[in-house]
């Protein structure tokens, strides 16, 4: 299991990636993160929803209610054109970040 501190700066990127192809809701996004990382990383619900609020406030995602009729209606999230631009910027930033960090990582026996 990886520490959430390591990934904290890229929570938004992870969420935006998952919204690139399809709109989705919180539980489904959380489940996909867990599945795609082979359960090596899970995003806490508080982290997920604070990211949704931040992304929405910045205009990177929009939200809407689904049409479910049983129980509480789900809130779906959709990436905006500004969100796609931000996602691309974060991907470029990651390449540079990875290049820098790799200079300070070495295998120890």
Residue pairs with C-beta under 8 A, 6 or more apart in sequence:
1 39
1 40
1 41
1 42
2 37
2 40
2 41
4 41
4 43
4 44
4 47
7 14
7 41
8 47
10 90
10 94
11 43
11 47
11 48
11 51
12 51
12 54
12 55
12 60
12 86
12 90
13 87
13 90
13 91
13 94
14 33
14 43
15 29
15 48
15 51
15 52
15 55
15 61
15 77
16 55
16 60
16 61
16 79
16 83
16 84
16 86
16 87
16 90
17 87
18 24
18 29
18 32
18 33
19 29
19 61
19 77
19 78
19 79
19 83
20 79
20 84
20 87
23 76
23 77
23 78
24 32
24 76
24 77
25 66
25 74
25 75
25 76
25 77
26 45
26 48
26 49
26 52
26 75
26 77
29 43
29 48
29 77
30 42
30 43
30 45
30 48
33 41
33 42
33 43
34 41
34 42
43 51
52 61
52 63
52 77
55 61
55 77
55 83
56 62
56 63
56 77
58 82
58 86
59 80
59 82
59 83
60 79
60 80
60 82
60 83
60 86
60 87
61 77
61 78
61 79
61 80
61 83
62 77
62 78
62 80
63 75
63 76
63 77
63 78
64 75
64 76
64 78
65 73
65 74
65 75
65 76
66 73
66 74
66 75
66 76
67 73
68 74
79 87
